[in-house]
Amino acid sequence: MGTTPSRAPRATRRTVLGAVAAAATLLLAATPATAEDTVADAPEWTVDQGTDQGEGTTGTKAPLASSSLPPDSWCVATYGSKVCFQHDGDVIWVLDTASDGMSAIGGVYTNYGRAPEACRNKSGYNRWVKCDKDYAESGSVRLRALRYDGDTNKYYQPEAYSGWLPVDGN
């Protein structure tokens, strides 16, 4: 008399395949942000245009490969914008990560009452700019990454925030 194989492996396979299919459906159904997804609560910022590797801008050059991270820095990123804080020198670095005609913006907030500021990258896709700042060494900063359309003066989602980062690096 033959034995009947257990159905448990088939049921397990079916459950795993179902879970994989559900996850794939969720990922494929998610649509990227469109130009209509403006940020309603963007603060009035003091905007620093930053400096880059040339191309008609002046100031400190930042010869940094787009795939590199600024030295000794913390970063936050979202679609179209990567923002890093380098505590040695209080430098804000901004990389435009989308070839969409918008600027990458790095917003900076402090925990000690200084007005919010932004570092704007107008240099284009795959280029870093830096904005030299001077923050209180006893304070902390919080970074915000998002995109900006200079023609319409609107900020666009998605956006991302860092946690509070100590200015002195400790």
Contact map, one row per residue, 1 for C-alpha under 8 A:
11100000000000000000000000000000000000000000000000000000000000000000000000000000000000000000000000000000000000000000000000000000000000000000000000000000000000000000000000
11110000000000000000000000000000000000000000000000000000000000000000000000000000000000000000000000000000000000000000000000000000000000000000000000000000000000000000000000
11111000000000000000000000000000000000000000000000000000000000000000000000000000000000000000000000000000000000000000000000000000000000000000000000000000000000000000000000
01111100000000000000000000000000000000000000000000000000000000000000000000000000000000000000000000000000000000000000000000000000000000000000000000000000000000000000000000
00111110000000000000000000000000000000000000000000000000000000000000000000000000000000000000000000000000000000000000000000000000000000000000000000000000000000000000000000
00011111100000000000000000000000000000000000000000000000000000000000000000000000000000000000000000000000000000000000000000000000000000000000000000000000000000000000000000
00001111111000000000000000000000000000000000000000000000000000000000000000000000000000000000000000000000000000000000000000000000000000000000000000000000000000000000000000
00000111111100000000000000000000000000000000000000000000000000000000000000000000000000000000000000000000000000000000000000000000000000000000000000000000000000000000000000
00000111111110000000000000000000000000000000000000000000000000000000000000000000000000000000000000000000000000000000000000000000000000000000000000000000000000000000000000
00000011111111000000000000000000000000000000000000000000000000000000000000000000000000000000000000000000000000000000000000000000000000000000000000000000000000000000000000
00000011111111100000000000000000000000000000000000000000000000000000000000000000000000000000000000000000000000000000000000000000000000000000000000000000000000000000000000
00000001111111110000000000000000000000000000000000000000000000000000000000000000000000000000000000000000000000000000000000000000000000000000000000000000000000000000000000
00000000111111111000000000000000000000000000000000000000000000000000000000000000000000000000000000000000000000000000000000000000000000000000000000000000000000000000000000
00000000011111111100000000000000000000000000000000000000000000000000000000000000000000000000000000000000000000000000000000000000000000000000000000000000000000000000000000
00000000001111111110000000000000000000000000000000000000000000000000000000000000000000000000000000000000000000000000000000000000000000000000000000000000000000000000000000
00000000000111111111000000000000000000000000000000000000000000000000000000000000000000000000000000000000000000000000000000000000000000000000000000000000000000000000000000
00000000000011111111100000000000000000000000000000000000000000000000000000000000000000000000000000000000000000000000000000000000000000000000000000000000000000000000000000
00000000000001111111110000000000000000000000000000000000000000000000000000000000000000000000000000000000000000000000000000000000000000000000000000000000000000000000000000
00000000000000111111111000000000000000000000000000000000000000000000000000000000000000000000000000000000000000000000000000000000000000000000000000000000000000000000000000
00000000000000011111111100000000000000000000000000000000000000000000000000000000000000000000000000000000000000000000000000000000000000000000000000000000000000000000000000
00000000000000001111111110000000000000000000000000000000000000000000000000000000000000000000000000000000000000000000000000000000000000000000000000000000000000000000000000
00000000000000000111111111000000000000000000000000000000000000000000000000000000000000000000000000000000000000000000000000000000000000000000000000000000000000000000000000
00000000000000000011111111100000000000000000000000000000000000000000000000000000000000000000000000000000000000000000000000000000000000000000000000000000000000000000000000
00000000000000000001111111110000000000000000000000000000000000000000000000000000000000000000000000000000000000000000000000000000000000000000000000000000000000000000000000
00000000000000000000111111111000000000000000000000000000000000000000000000000000000000000000000000000000000000000000000000000000000000000000000000000000000000000000000000
00000000000000000000011111111100000000000000000000000000000000000000000000000000000000000000000000000000000000000000000000000000000000000000000000000000000000000000000000
00000000000000000000001111111100000000000000000000000000000000000000000000000000000000000000000000000000000000000000000000000000000000000000000000000000000000000000000000
00000000000000000000000111111110000000000000000000000000000000000000000000000000000000000000000000000000000000000000000000000000000000000000000000000000000000000000000000
00000000000000000000000011111110000000000000000000000000000000000000000000000000000000000000000000000000000000000000000000000000000000000000000000000000000000000000000000
00000000000000000000000001111111000000000000000000000000000000000000000000000000000000000000000000000000000000000000000000000000000000000000000000000000000000000000000000
00000000000000000000000000011111100000000000000000000000000000000000000000000000000000000000000000000000000000000000000000000000000000000000000000000000000000000000000000
00000000000000000000000000000111110000000000000000000000000000000000000000000000000000000000000000000000000000000000000000000000000000000000000000000000000000000000000000
00000000000000000000000000000011111110000000000000000000000000000000000000000000000000000000000000000000000000000000000000000000000000000000000000000000000011000000000000
00000000000000000000000000000001111110000000000000000000000000000000000000000000000000000000000000000000000000000000000000000000000000000000000000000000000000000000000000
00000000000000000000000000000000111111000000000000000000000000000000000000000000000000000000000000000000000000000000000000000000000000000000000000000000000100000000000000
00000000000000000000000000000000111111000000000000000000000000000000000000000000000000000000000000000000000000000000000000000000000000000000000000000000000100000000000000
00000000000000000000000000000000111111100000000000000000000000000000000000000000000000000000000000000000000000000000000000000000000000000000000000000000000111000000000000
00000000000000000000000000000000001111110000000000000000000000000000000000000000000000000000000000000000000000000000000000000000000000000000000000000000011110000000000000
00000000000000000000000000000000000011111100000000000000000000000000000000000000000000000000000000000000000000000000000000000000000000000000000000000000011110000000000000
00000000000000000000000000000000000001111100000000000000000000000000000000000000000000000000000000000000000000000000000000000000000000000000000000000000000000000000000000
00000000000000000000000000000000000000111110000000000000000000000000000000000000000000000000000000000000000000000000000000000000000000000000000000000000000000000000000000
00000000000000000000000000000000000000111111000000000000000000000000000000000000000000000000000000000000000000000000000000000000000000000000000000000000001000000000000000
00000000000000000000000000000000000000001111100000000000000000000000000000000000000000000000000000000000000000000001000000000000000000000000000000000000000000000000000000
00000000000000000000000000000000000000000111110000000000000000000000000000000000000000000000000000000000000000000001000000000000000000000000000000000000000000000000000000
00000000000000000000000000000000000000000011111000000000000000000000000000000000000000000000000000000000001000000011110000000000000000000000000000000000000000000000000000
00000000000000000000000000000000000000000001111100000000000000000000000000000000000000000000000000000000000000000011110000000000000000000000000000000000000000000000000000
00000000000000000000000000000000000000000000111110000000000000000000000000000000000000000000000000000000000000000000111100000000000000000000000000000000000000000000000000
00000000000000000000000000000000000000000000011111000000000000000000000000000000000000000000000000000000000000000000111100000000001000000000000000000000000000000000000000
00000000000000000000000000000000000000000000001111100000000000000000000000000000000000000000000000000000000000000000001111000000001000000000000000000000000000000000000000
00000000000000000000000000000000000000000000000111110000000000000000000000000000000000000000000000000000000000000000001110000000111100000000000000000000000000000000000000
00000000000000000000000000000000000000000000000011111100111111000000000000000000000000000000000000000000000000000000000000000000111000000000000000000000000000000000000000
00000000000000000000000000000000000000000000000001111110111111100000000000000000000000000000000000000000000000000000000000100011110000000000000000000000000000000000000000
00000000000000000000000000000000000000000000000000111110100011100000000000000000000000000000000000000000000000000000000000000001100000000000000000000000000000000000000000
00000000000000000000000000000000000000000000000000111111110010000000000000000000000000000000000000000000000000000000000000000000000000000000000000000000000000000000000000
00000000000000000000000000000000000000000000000000011111100000000000000000000000000000000000000000000000000000000000000000100000000000000000000000000000000000000000000000
00000000000000000000000000000000000000000000000000000111110000000000000000000000000000000000000000000000000000000000000000000000000000000000000000000000000000000000000000
00000000000000000000000000000000000000000000000000111111111000000000000000000000000000000000000000000000000000000000000000000000000000000000000000000000000000000000000000
00000000000000000000000000000000000000000000000000110101111110000000000000000000000000000000000000000000000000000000000000000000000000000000000000000000000000000000000000
00000000000000000000000000000000000000000000000000110000111110000000000000000000000000000000000000000000000000000000000000000000000000000000000000000000000000000000000000
00000000000000000000000000000000000000000000000000110000011111000000000000000000000000000000000000000000000000000000000000000000000000000000000000000000000000000000000000
00000000000000000000000000000000000000000000000000111100011111100000000000000000000000000000000000000000000000000000000000000000000000000000000000000000000000000000000000
00000000000000000000000000000000000000000000000000111000000111110000000000000000000000000000000000000000000000000000000000000001110000000000000000000000000000000000000000
00000000000000000000000000000000000000000000000000011000000011111000000000000000000000000000000000000000000000000000000000000000000000000000000000000000000000000000000000
00000000000000000000000000000000000000000000000000000000000001111101010000000000000000000000000000000000000000000000000000000001000000000000000000000000000000000000000000
00000000000000000000000000000000000000000000000000000000000000111111000000000000000000000000000000000000000000000000000000000011000000000000000000000000000000000000000000
00000000000000000000000000000000000000000000000000000000000000011111100000000000000000000000001000000000000000000000000000000111000000000000000000000000000000000000000000
00000000000000000000000000000000000000000000000000000000000000001111100000000000000000000000000000000000000000000000000000000000000000000000000000000000000000000000000000
00000000000000000000000000000000000000000000000000000000000000011111110000000000000000000000000000000000000000000000000000000000000000000000000000000000000000000000000000
00000000000000000000000000000000000000000000000000000000000000000111111010000000000000000000000000000000000000000000000000000000000000000000000000000000000000000000000000
00000000000000000000000000000000000000000000000000000000000000010001111110000000000101000000100000000000000000000000000000000000000000000000000000000000000000000000000000
00000000000000000000000000000000000000000000000000000000000000000000111110000000000001000000000000000000000000000000000000000000000000000000000000000000000000000000000000
00000000000000000000000000000000000000000000000000000000000000000000011111000000000001110000000000000000000000000000000000000000000000000000000000000000000000000000000000
00000000000000000000000000000000000000000000000000000000000000000000111111100000000111100000000000000000000000000000000000000000000000000000000000000000000000000000000000
00000000000000000000000000000000000000000000000000000000000000000000000111110000000111000000000000000000000000000000000000000000000000000000000000000000000000000000100000
00000000000000000000000000000000000000000000000000000000000000000000000011111000011110000000000000000000000000000000000000000000000000000000001000000000000000000100000000
00000000000000000000000000000000000000000000000000000000000000000000000001111100011100000000000000000000000000000000000000000000000000000000001110000000000000011100000000
00000000000000000000000000000000000000000000000000000000000000000000000000111110111000000000000000000000000000000000000000000000000000000000000010000000000000010000000000
00000000000000000000000000000000000000000000000000000000000000000000000000011111110000000000000000000000000000000000000000000000000000000000000011000000000001110000000000
00000000000000000000000000000000000000000000000000000000000000000000000000001111100000000000000011000000000000000000000000000000000000000000000001000000000001100000000000
00000000000000000000000000000000000000000000000000000000000000000000000000000111110000000000000111100001000000000000000000000000000000000000000001100000000000000000000000
00000000000000000000000000000000000000000000000000000000000000000000000000001111111000000000011111000001110000000000000000000000000000000000000011100000000000000000000000
00000000000000000000000000000000000000000000000000000000000000000000000000111101111100000000011110000001010000000000000000000000000000000000000010000000000000000000000000
00000000000000000000000000000000000000000000000000000000000000000000000000111000111110000001111000000000110000000000000000000000000000000000001110000000000000000000000000
00000000000000000000000000000000000000000000000000000000000000000000010011110000011111000001110000000000000000000000000000000000000000000000001000000000000000000000000000
00000000000000000000000000000000000000000000000000000000000000000000000011100000001111100111100000000000000000000000000000000000000000000000001000000000000000000000000000
00000000000000000000000000000000000000000000000000000000000000000000011111000000000111111111100000000000000000000000000000000000000000000000000000000000000000000000000000
00000000000000000000000000000000000000000000000000000000000000000000000110000000000011111110000000000000000000000000000000000000000000000000000000000000000000000000011110
00000000000000000000000000000000000000000000000000000000000000000000000100000000000001111110000000000000000000000000000000000000000000000000000000000000000000000000000110
00000000000000000000000000000000000000000000000000000000000000000000000000000000000001111110000000000000000000000000000000000000000111000000000000000000000000000000000000
00000000000000000000000000000000000000000000000000000000000000000000000000000000000011111111000000000000000000000000000000000000000111100000000000000000000000000000001000
00000000000000000000000000000000000000000000000000000000000000000000000000000000000011111111100000000000000000000000000000000000011110000000000000000000000000000000000000
00000000000000000000000000000000000000000000000000000000000000000000000000000000001111000111110000000000010000000000001000000000011110000000000000000000000000000000000000
00000000000000000000000000000000000000000000000000000000000000000000010000000000001111000011111000000000010000000000001000000001111000000000000000000000000000000000000000
00000000000000000000000000000000000000000000000000000000000000000000000000000000111100000001111100000001110000000000001110000001110000000000000000000000000000000000000000
00000000000000000000000000000000000000000000000000000000000000000100000000000000111000000000111110000001000000000000000010001111100000000000000000000000000000000000000000
00000000000000000000000000000000000000000000000000000000000000000000000000000001110000000000011111100011000000000000000010011111000000000000000000000000000000000000000000
00000000000000000000000000000000000000000000000000000000000000000000000000000011110000000000001111100001000000000000000000001100000000000000000000000000000000000000000000
00000000000000000000000000000000000000000000000000000000000000000000000000000011100000000000000111110000000000000000000000001100000000000000000000000000000000000000000000
00000000000000000000000000000000000000000000000000000000000000000000000000000001000000000000000111111100000000000000000000011000000000000000000000000000000000000000000000
00000000000000000000000000000000000000000000000000000000000000000000000000000000000000000000000001111100000000000000000000000000000000000000000000000000000000000000000000
00000000000000000000000000000000000000000000000000000000000000000000000000000000000000000000000000111110000000000000000000010000000000000000000000001000000000000000000000
00000000000000000000000000000000000000000000000000000000000000000000000000000000000000000000000000111111000000000000000000000000000000000000000000111100000000000000000000
00000000000000000000000000000000000000000000000000000000000000000000000000000000000000000000000100001111100000000000000111110000000000000000000000111100000000000000000000
00000000000000000000000000000000000000000000000000000000000000000000000000000001110000000000011110000111110000000000000111000000000000000000000011110000000000000000000000
00000000000000000000000000000000000000000000000000000000000000000000000000000000101000000000010000000011111000000000011110000000000000000000000111110000000000000000000000
00000000000000000000000000000000000000000000000000000000000000000000000000000000111000000001110000000001111100000000011100000000000000000000001111000000000000000000000000
00000000000000000000000000000000000000000000100000000000000000000000000000000000000000000000000000000000111110000001111000000000000000000000001110000000000000000000000000
00000000000000000000000000000000000000000000000000000000000000000000000000000000000000000000000000000000011111000001110000000000000000000000111100000000000000000000000000
00000000000000000000000000000000000000000000000000000000000000000000000000000000000000000000000000000000001111100111100000000000000000000000111000000000000000000000000000
00000000000000000000000000000000000000000000000000000000000000000000000000000000000000000000000000000000000111111111000000000000000000000011110000000000000000000000000000
00000000000000000000000000000000000000000000000000000000000000000000000000000000000000000000000000000000000011111100000000000000000000000011100000000000000000000000000000
00000000000000000000000000000000000000000000000000000000000000000000000000000000000000000000000000000000000001111100000000000000000000000011000000000000000000000000000000
00000000000000000000000000000000000000000000000000000000000000000000000000000000000000000000000000000000000001111110000000000000000000000000000000000000000000000000000000
00000000000000000000000000000000000000000000000000000000000000000000000000000000000000000000000000000000000011111111000000000000000000000000000000000000000000000000000000
00000000000000000000000000000000000000000000110000000000000000000000000000000000000000000000000000000000000011001111100000000000000000000000000000000000000000000000000000
00000000000000000000000000000000000000000011110000000000000000000000000000000000000000000000000000000000001111000111110000000000000000000000000000000000000000000000000000
00000000000000000000000000000000000000000000111100000000000000000000000000000000000000000000000000000000001110000011111000000000000000000000000000000000000000000000000000
00000000000000000000000000000000000000000000111100000000000000000000000000000000000000000000000000000000111100000001111100000000000000000000000000000000000000000000000000
00000000000000000000000000000000000000000000001111000000000000000000000000000000000000000001110000000000111000000000111110000000011000000000000000000000000000000000000000
00000000000000000000000000000000000000000000001111000000000000000000000000000000000000000000010000000011110000000000011111000000100000000000000000000000000000000000000000
00000000000000000000000000000000000000000000000011000000000000000000000000000000000000000000011100000011100000000000001111110001100000000000000000000000000000000000000000
00000000000000000000000000000000000000000000000010000000000000000000000000000000000000000000000000000011000000000000000111110000000000000000000000000000000000000000000000
00000000000000000000000000000000000000000000000000010010000000000000000000000000000000000000000000000010000000000000000011111011100000000000000000000000000000000000000000
00000000000000000000000000000000000000000000000000000000000000000000000000000000000000000000000100101010000000000000000011111110000000000000000000000000000000000000000000
00000000000000000000000000000000000000000000000000000000000000000000000000000000000000000000001111100000000000000000000000111110000000000000000000000000000000000000000000
00000000000000000000000000000000000000000000000000000000000000000100000000000000000000000000001111000000000000000000000000011111000000000000000000000000000000000000000000
00000000000000000000000000000000000000000000000000010000000000001100000000000000000000000000001100000000000000000000000000111111100000000000000000000000000000000000000000
00000000000000000000000000000000000000000000000000011000000001011100000000000000000000000000111100000000000000000000000010100111110000000000000000000000000000000000000000
00000000000000000000000000000000000000000000000001111000000001000000000000000000000000000000111000000000000000000000000110100011111000000000000000000000000000000000000000
00000000000000000000000000000000000000000000000001110000000001000000000000000000000000000011110000000000000000000000001000000001111100000000000000000000000000000000000000
00000000000000000000000000000000000000000000000111100000000000000000000000000000000000000011100000000000000000000000001000000000111110000000000000000000000000000000000000
00000000000000000000000000000000000000000000000001000000000000000000000000000000000000001111000000000000000000000000000000000000011111000000000000000000000000000000000000
00000000000000000000000000000000000000000000000000000000000000000000000000000000000000001111000000000000000000000000000000000000001111100000000000000000000000000000000000
00000000000000000000000000000000000000000000000000000000000000000000000000000000000000001100000000000000000000000000000000000000000111110000000000000000000000000000000000
00000000000000000000000000000000000000000000000000000000000000000000000000000000000000000100000000000000000000000000000000000000000011111010000000000000000000000000001000
00000000000000000000000000000000000000000000000000000000000000000000000000000000000000000000000000000000000000000000000000000000000001111111000000000000000000000000001000
00000000000000000000000000000000000000000000000000000000000000000000000000000000000000000000000000000000000000000000000000000000000000111111000000000000000000000000011100
00000000000000000000000000000000000000000000000000000000000000000000000000000000000000000000000000000000000000000000000000000000000000011111000000000000000000000000011100
00000000000000000000000000000000000000000000000000000000000000000000000000000000000000000000000000000000000001110000000000000000000000111111100000000000000000000000011100
00000000000000000000000000000000000000000000000000000000000000000000000000000000000000000000000000000000000001110000000000000000000000011111110000000000000000000001111000
00000000000000000000000000000000000000000000000000000000000000000000000000000000000000000000000000000000000111100000000000000000000000000011111000000000000000000001111000
00000000000000000000000000000000000000000000000000000000000000000000000000000000000000000000000000000000000111000000000000000000000000000001111100000000000000001111100000
00000000000000000000000000000000000000000000000000000000000000000000000000110000001110000000000000000000011110000000000000000000000000000000111110000000000000001111000000
00000000000000000000000000000000000000000000000000000000000000000000000000010000001000000000000000000000111100000000000000000000000000000000011111000000000000111100000000
00000000000000000000000000000000000000000000000000000000000000000000000000011100111000000000000000000001111000000000000000000000000000000000001111100000000000111000000000
00000000000000000000000000000000000000000000000000000000000000000000000000000111100000000000000000000001110000000000000000000000000000000000000111110000001111110000000000
00000000000000000000000000000000000000000000000000000000000000000000000000000001100000000000000000000111100000000000000000000000000000000000000011111000001110100000000000
00000000000000000000000000000000000000000000000000000000000000000000000000000000000000000000000000000111100000000000000000000000000000000000000001111100111100000000000000
00000000000000000000000000000000000000000000000000000000000000000000000000000000000000000000000000001110000000000000000000000000000000000000000000111111111100000000000000
00000000000000000000000000000000000000000000000000000000000000000000000000000000000000000000000000000110000000000000000000000000000000000000000000011111110000000000000000
00000000000000000000000000000000000000000000000000000000000000000000000000000000000000000000000000000000000000000000000000000000000000000000000000001111100000000000000000
00000000000000000000000000000000000000000000000000000000000000000000000000000000000000000000000000000000000000000000000000000000000000000000000000001111110000000000000000
00000000000000000000000000000000000000000000000000000000000000000000000000000000000000000000000000000000000000000000000000000000000000000000000000011111111000000000000000
00000000000000000000000000000000000001100000000000000000000000000000000000000000000000000000000000000000000000000000000000000000000000000000000000011101111100000000000000
00000000000000000000000000000000000001100100000000000000000000000000000000000000000000000000000000000000000000000000000000000000000000000000000001111000111110000000000000
00000000000000000000000000000000001111100000000000000000000000000000000000000000000000000000000000000000000000000000000000000000000000000000000001111000011111100000000000
00000000000000000000000000000000100011100000000000000000000000000000000000000000000000000000000000000000000000000000000000000000000000000000000001100000001111100000000000
00000000000000000000000000000000100010000000000000000000000000000000000000000110000000000000000000000000000000000000000000000000000000000000000001000000000111110000000000
00000000000000000000000000000000000000000000000000000000000000000000000000000110000000000000000000000000000000000000000000000000000000000000000111100000000111111000000000
00000000000000000000000000000000000000000000000000000000000000000000000000011100000000000000000000000000000000000000000000000000000000000000000111000000000001111100000000
00000000000000000000000000000000000000000000000000000000000000000000000000010000000000000000000000000000000000000000000000000000000000000000011110000000000000111110000000
00000000000000000000000000000000000000000000000000000000000000000000000000110000000000000000000000000000000000000000000000000000000000000000011100000000000000011111100000
00000000000000000000000000000000000000000000000000000000000000000000000000000000000000000000000000000000000000000000000000000000000000000000011000000000000000001111100000
00000000000000000000000000000000000000000000000000000000000000000000000000000000000000000000000000000000000000000000000000000000000000000001111000000000000000000111110000
00000000000000000000000000000000000000000000000000000000000000000000000001000000000000000000000000000000000000000000000000000000000000000001110000000000000000000111111010
00000000000000000000000000000000000000000000000000000000000000000000000000000000000000100000000000000000000000000000000000000000000000001111100000000000000000000001111111
00000000000000000000000000000000000000000000000000000000000000000000000000000000000000100100000000000000000000000000000000000000000000111111100000000000000000000000111111
00000000000000000000000000000000000000000000000000000000000000000000000000000000000000110000000000000000000000000000000000000000000000001110000000000000000000000000011111
00000000000000000000000000000000000000000000000000000000000000000000000000000000000000110000000000000000000000000000000000000000000000000000000000000000000000000000111111
00000000000000000000000000000000000000000000000000000000000000000000000000000000000000000000000000000000000000000000000000000000000000000000000000000000000000000000011111
